[in-house]
Amino acid sequence: MTSTTLPVAQSRTRSVYKNVTLWTFQGWIAMFFIAAGYAKLTEPMTNLIALMGWPAVAPENMVRGLGLVEMALGLGVLAPLISWRVGRPLLLSASAGLIVMEATMLMVHALSRDIGLAVVNLILLALTVPVLLGRRRA
């Protein structure tokens, strides 16, 4: 074994770990947003108000529309499963859209002193930003 093969092997191993980590993050992000969007589309408003509180001050159409957007962006994060060439731009767009939405909701929840939901959005940002940055270079 020469000294040049070891760095190549280490580089390949790091690349595999990075890819697995990014796919894991993408799966978590997709599961969260597809489930959250589905709930916003199908649950009665009274249940949503009891669970989250903020739908009490938002029009029902906005809550349902947000659910649709969340589901679409969640599915977009998984688009590379179908085709990397076509899915990668969708993934990057969906990730950027989710980052904007998560940052906006983080501010909304922080300003309304809803710390629990603010922390959830902070965690979602911590998962989504590495996906956008990591897949941008792929």
MIDOSE-1310 file (N, C-alpha, C; in nm, 2 decimals, decimal comma, always signed):
residues 138
mtst	+0,08/-0,12/+0,00/+0,00/+0,00/+0,00/+0,09/+0,12/+0,00; +0,07/+0,21/-0,10/+0,15/+0,33/-0,10/+0,08/+0,44/-0,02; +0,16/+0,55/+0,00/+0,11/+0,66/+0,08/+0,00/+0,74/+0,01; -0,01/+0,73/-0,12/-0,12/+0,80/-0,19/-0,25/+0,73/-0,19
tlpv	-0,25/+0,60/-0,17/-0,38/+0,53/-0,17/-0,46/+0,55/-0,04; -0,39/+0,57/+0,07/-0,45/+0,60/+0,19/-0,54/+0,72/+0,19; -0,48/+0,84/+0,15/-0,57/+0,96/+0,14/-0,69/+0,94/+0,04; -0,67/+0,87/-0,07/-0,78/+0,84/-0,16/-0,89/+0,76/-0,09
aqsr	-0,85/+0,66/-0,02/-0,94/+0,57/+0,05/-1,01/+0,65/+0,16; -0,94/+0,74/+0,23/-1,00/+0,82/+0,34/-1,10/+0,92/+0,27; -1,06/+0,97/+0,16/-1,15/+1,07/+0,09/-1,28/+1,00/+0,05; -1,27/+0,88/+0,00/-1,38/+0,80/-0,05/-1,47/+0,77/+0,07
trsv	-1,41/+0,73/+0,18/-1,49/+0,70/+0,30/-1,56/+0,82/+0,35; -1,50/+0,93/+0,36/-1,56/+1,06/+0,40/-1,68/+1,09/+0,31; -1,66/+1,07/+0,18/-1,76/+1,10/+0,08/-1,89/+1,01/+0,11; -1,86/+0,89/+0,13/-1,97/+0,80/+0,16/-2,05/+0,84/+0,29
yknv	-1,97/+0,87/+0,39/-2,04/+0,91/+0,52/-2,12/+1,04/+0,50; -2,06/+1,13/+0,42/-2,13/+1,26/+0,40/-2,26/+1,23/+0,32; -2,25/+1,15/+0,22/-2,37/+1,12/+0,14/-2,48/+1,05/+0,23; -2,44/+0,95/+0,31/-2,54/+0,89/+0,40/-2,60/+0,99/+0,50
tlwt	-2,51/+1,07/+0,55/-2,56/+1,18/+0,65/-2,66/+1,27/+0,58; -2,63/+1,32/+0,46/-2,72/+1,41/+0,39/-2,85/+1,34/+0,35; -2,85/+1,21/+0,31/-2,97/+1,14/+0,28/-3,05/+1,12/+0,41; -2,99/+1,09/+0,52/-3,06/+1,08/+0,65/-3,13/+1,21/+0,68
fqgw	-3,06/+1,32/+0,67/-3,12/+1,45/+0,70/-3,24/+1,47/+0,60; -3,22/+1,44/+0,47/-3,33/+1,46/+0,37/-3,45/+1,38/+0,41; -3,43/+1,25/+0,46/-3,54/+1,17/+0,50/-3,61/+1,23/+0,61; -3,54/+1,27/+0,72/-3,60/+1,33/+0,83/-3,68/+1,46/+0,79
iamf	-3,62/+1,54/+0,71/-3,69/+1,67/+0,67/-3,82/+1,63/+0,59; -3,81/+1,54/+0,50/-3,92/+1,50/+0,42/-4,03/+1,44/+0,51; -4,00/+1,35/+0,60/-4,10/+1,30/+0,69/-4,17/+1,40/+0,77; -4,09/+1,50/+0,83/-4,15/+1,60/+0,91/-4,24/+1,69/+0,83
fiaa	-4,20/+1,74/+0,71/-4,28/+1,83/+0,64/-4,40/+1,76/+0,57; -4,38/+1,64/+0,52/-4,50/+1,57/+0,46/-4,60/+1,55/+0,57; -4,56/+1,50/+0,69/-4,66/+1,48/+0,80/-4,72/+1,61/+0,84; -4,64/+1,71/+0,86/-4,70/+1,84/+0,91/-4,79/+1,90/+0,80
gyak	-4,76/+1,89/+0,68/-4,84/+1,94/+0,57/-4,97/+1,86/+0,56; -4,96/+1,73/+0,58/-5,08/+1,64/+0,57/-5,17/+1,68/+0,69; -5,12/+1,70/+0,80/-5,20/+1,74/+0,92/-5,27/+1,87/+0,90; -5,20/+1,97/+0,84/-5,26/+2,10/+0,81/-5,37/+2,09/+0,71
ltep	-5,36/+1,99/+0,62/-5,46/+1,98/+0,51/-5,58/+1,90/+0,56; -5,56/+1,81/+0,65/-5,67/+1,71/+0,68/-5,73/+1,73/+0,82; -5,66/+1,79/+0,92/-5,71/+1,80/+1,05/-5,81/+1,92/+1,06; -5,91/+1,90/+1,15/-6,00/+2,02/+1,17/-5,93/+2,13/+1,23
mtnl	-5,97/+2,25/+1,21/-5,90/+2,37/+1,26/-5,89/+2,37/+1,41; -6,00/+2,31/+1,48/-5,99/+2,31/+1,62/-5,88/+2,23/+1,68; -5,85/+2,11/+1,61/-5,73/+2,03/+1,65/-5,60/+2,10/+1,63; -5,59/+2,17/+1,51/-5,47/+2,24/+1,48/-5,45/+2,36/+1,58
ialm	-5,55/+2,43/+1,62/-5,54/+2,53/+1,72/-5,50/+2,48/+1,85; -5,55/+2,36/+1,89/-5,51/+2,30/+2,02/-5,37/+2,25/+2,01; -5,32/+2,20/+1,90/-5,18/+2,15/+1,89/-5,08/+2,26/+1,88; -5,11/+2,37/+1,80/-5,01/+2,46/+1,77/-5,04/+2,61/+1,82
gwpa	-5,16/+2,64/+1,83/-5,20/+2,77/+1,88/-5,21/+2,88/+1,77; -5,11/+2,89/+1,69/-5,10/+3,00/+1,59/-5,21/+2,99/+1,48; -5,27/+2,87/+1,45/-5,38/+2,87/+1,35/-5,50/+2,95/+1,40; -5,51/+2,98/+1,52/-5,62/+3,06/+1,57/-5,62/+3,20/+1,52
vape	-5,50/+3,25/+1,48/-5,49/+3,39/+1,43/-5,47/+3,40/+1,28; -5,48/+3,28/+1,22/-5,45/+3,27/+1,07/-5,58/+3,23/+1,00; -5,60/+3,28/+0,88/-5,72/+3,23/+0,80/-5,70/+3,08/+0,77; -5,81/+3,01/+0,77/-5,81/+2,87/+0,74/-5,74/+2,84/+0,60
nmvr	-5,77/+2,92/+0,50/-5,71/+2,90/+0,37/-5,56/+2,91/+0,37; -5,51/+3,00/+0,46/-5,36/+3,01/+0,47/-5,30/+2,89/+0,54; -5,37/+2,84/+0,64/-5,32/+2,72/+0,71/-5,32/+2,60/+0,61; -5,42/+2,58/+0,53/-5,43/+2,47/+0,44/-5,33/+2,49/+0,32
glgl	-5,31/+2,62/+0,28/-5,21/+2,64/+0,17/-5,07/+2,61/+0,22; -5,05/+2,65/+0,35/-4,91/+2,62/+0,40/-4,89/+2,47/+0,41; -5,00/+2,40/+0,44/-4,98/+2,25/+0,44/-4,95/+2,20/+0,30; -5,01/+2,25/+0,20/-4,98/+2,21/+0,07/-4,84/+2,24/+0,03
vema	-4,79/+2,36/+0,06/-4,65/+2,40/+0,03/-4,56/+2,31/+0,11; -4,58/+2,28/+0,24/-4,50/+2,19/+0,31/-4,48/+2,06/+0,25; -4,60/+2,00/+0,21/-4,59/+1,87/+0,14/-4,51/+1,87/+0,01; -4,53/+1,97/-0,07/-4,46/+1,99/-0,19/-4,31/+2,00/-0,17
lglg	-4,27/+2,08/-0,08/-4,13/+2,10/-0,05/-4,07/+1,97/+0,01; -4,14/+1,91/+0,10/-4,10/+1,78/+0,16/-4,07/+1,68/+0,05; -4,16/+1,67/-0,05/-4,14/+1,57/-0,16/-4,03/+1,62/-0,25; -4,01/+1,75/-0,26/-3,90/+1,80/-0,34/-3,76/+1,76/-0,29
vlap	-3,75/+1,75/-0,16/-3,63/+1,71/-0,09/-3,59/+1,56/-0,13; -3,69/+1,48/-0,17/-3,67/+1,34/-0,21/-3,66/+1,33/-0,36; -3,67/+1,43/-0,43/-3,68/+1,42/-0,58/-3,55/+1,35/-0,64; -3,43/+1,36/-0,58/-3,32/+1,29/-0,64/-3,33/+1,14/-0,64
lisw	-3,43/+1,09/-0,56/-3,45/+0,94/-0,56/-3,50/+0,89/-0,70; -3,56/+0,98/-0,77/-3,62/+0,94/-0,90/-3,51/+0,96/-1,01; -3,45/+1,07/-1,01/-3,34/+1,10/-1,11/-3,25/+1,21/-1,05; -3,12/+1,18/-1,04/-3,03/+1,28/-0,98/-3,02/+1,41/-1,07
rvgr	-3,02/+1,39/-1,20/-3,01/+1,50/-1,30/-3,13/+1,59/-1,29; -3,25/+1,54/-1,28/-3,37/+1,62/-1,28/-3,40/+1,65/-1,13; -3,37/+1,56/-1,04/-3,41/+1,58/-0,90/-3,32/+1,68/-0,82; -3,19/+1,69/-0,86/-3,10/+1,77/-0,79/-3,15/+1,92/-0,79
plll	-3,18/+1,98/-0,90/-3,23/+2,11/-0,90/-3,36/+2,13/-0,82; -3,45/+2,03/-0,82/-3,57/+2,03/-0,74/-3,53/+2,03/-0,59; -3,43/+1,94/-0,55/-3,39/+1,94/-0,42/-3,33/+2,07/-0,37; -3,25/+2,13/-0,45/-3,19/+2,26/-0,41/-3,29/+2,37/-0,40
sasa	-3,39/+2,37/-0,49/-3,50/+2,47/-0,48/-3,59/+2,44/-0,35; -3,62/+2,31/-0,33/-3,70/+2,28/-0,21/-3,63/+2,31/-0,08; -3,50/+2,28/-0,08/-3,42/+2,31/+0,04/-3,41/+2,46/+0,07; -3,39/+2,54/-0,04/-3,39/+2,69/-0,02/-3,53/+2,74/+0,02
gliv	-3,63/+2,68/-0,03/-3,77/+2,72/+0,01/-3,80/+2,69/+0,15; -3,75/+2,57/+0,19/-3,77/+2,53/+0,33/-3,69/+2,62/+0,43; -3,57/+2,66/+0,39/-3,49/+2,74/+0,47/-3,56/+2,88/+0,49; -3,61/+2,93/+0,39/-3,68/+3,06/+0,40/-3,80/+3,04/+0,49
meat	-3,88/+2,94/+0,47/-4,00/+2,91/+0,55/-3,96/+2,89/+0,70; -3,86/+2,81/+0,72/-3,82/+2,78/+0,86/-3,77/+2,90/+0,93; -3,69/+2,98/+0,86/-3,64/+3,11/+0,92/-3,75/+3,20/+0,95; -3,85/+3,21/+0,86/-3,96/+3,30/+0,88/-4,04/+3,25/+1,00
mlmv	-4,07/+3,12/+1,01/-4,15/+3,07/+1,12/-4,07/+3,08/+1,25; -3,94/+3,07/+1,25/-3,86/+3,08/+1,37/-3,88/+3,22/+1,42; -3,87/+3,32/+1,34/-3,89/+3,46/+1,38/-4,03/+3,48/+1,43; -4,13/+3,43/+1,36/-4,27/+3,44/+1,41/-4,29/+3,38/+1,55
hals	-4,24/+3,26/+1,56/-4,26/+3,19/+1,69/-4,18/+3,26/+1,80; -4,06/+3,30/+1,77/-3,98/+3,37/+1,87/-4,04/+3,50/+1,91; -4,09/+3,58/+1,82/-4,16/+3,70/+1,85/-4,29/+3,68/+1,93; -4,36/+3,57/+1,91/-4,48/+3,54/+1,98/-4,45/+3,46/+2,11
rdig	-4,32/+3,45/+2,14/-4,27/+3,38/+2,26/-4,32/+3,23/+2,27; -4,34/+3,17/+2,16/-4,37/+3,03/+2,15/-4,24/+2,95/+2,13; -4,17/+2,93/+2,25/-4,03/+2,88/+2,24/-4,02/+2,74/+2,19; -4,12/+2,66/+2,22/-4,12/+2,52/+2,17/-4,12/+2,51/+2,02
lavv	-4,20/+2,58/+1,95/-4,21/+2,58/+1,81/-4,09/+2,66/+1,75; -4,04/+2,76/+1,82/-3,91/+2,82/+1,77/-3,80/+2,73/+1,77; -3,79/+2,64/+1,87/-3,68/+2,55/+1,88/-3,69/+2,44/+1,77; -3,81/+2,40/+1,75/-3,84/+2,30/+1,64/-3,79/+2,36/+1,51
nlil	-3,82/+2,49/+1,48/-3,77/+2,55/+1,35/-3,62/+2,57/+1,35; -3,56/+2,59/+1,46/-3,42/+2,60/+1,47/-3,35/+2,46/+1,44; -3,41/+2,36/+1,49/-3,36/+2,22/+1,46/-3,38/+2,19/+1,31; -3,49/+2,23/+1,26/-3,51/+2,20/+1,12/-3,42/+2,28/+1,03
lalt	-3,38/+2,40/+1,07/-3,28/+2,48/+1,00/-3,15/+2,41/+1,01; -3,11/+2,35/+1,13/-2,99/+2,28/+1,14/-2,98/+2,16/+1,06; -3,09/+2,10/+1,02/-3,09/+1,99/+0,93/-3,09/+2,03/+0,78; -3,16/+2,14/+0,75/-3,18/+2,18/+0,61/-3,06/+2,25/+0,55
vpvl	-3,00/+2,34/+0,63/-2,89/+2,41/+0,57/-2,77/+2,32/+0,53; -2,73/+2,22/+0,61/-2,63/+2,13/+0,56/-2,67/+2,05/+0,43; -2,80/+2,02/+0,42/-2,84/+1,96/+0,29/-2,82/+2,05/+0,17; -2,87/+2,17/+0,19/-2,85/+2,27/+0,08/-2,70/+2,29/+0,04
lgrr	-2,62/+2,31/+0,14/-2,48/+2,34/+0,12/-2,41/+2,21/+0,07; -2,44/+2,10/+0,13/-2,37/+1,97/+0,09/-2,41/+1,92/-0,05; -2,54/+1,94/-0,09/-2,58/+1,89/-0,22/-2,55/+1,99/-0,33; -2,53/+2,12/-0,29/-2,49/+2,22/-0,39/-2,36/+2,19/-0,46
ra	-2,27/+2,13/-0,39/-2,14/+2,10/-0,45/-2,13/+1,96/-0,51; -2,24/+1,88/-0,49/-2,23/+1,74/-0,54/-2,23/+1,73/-0,69
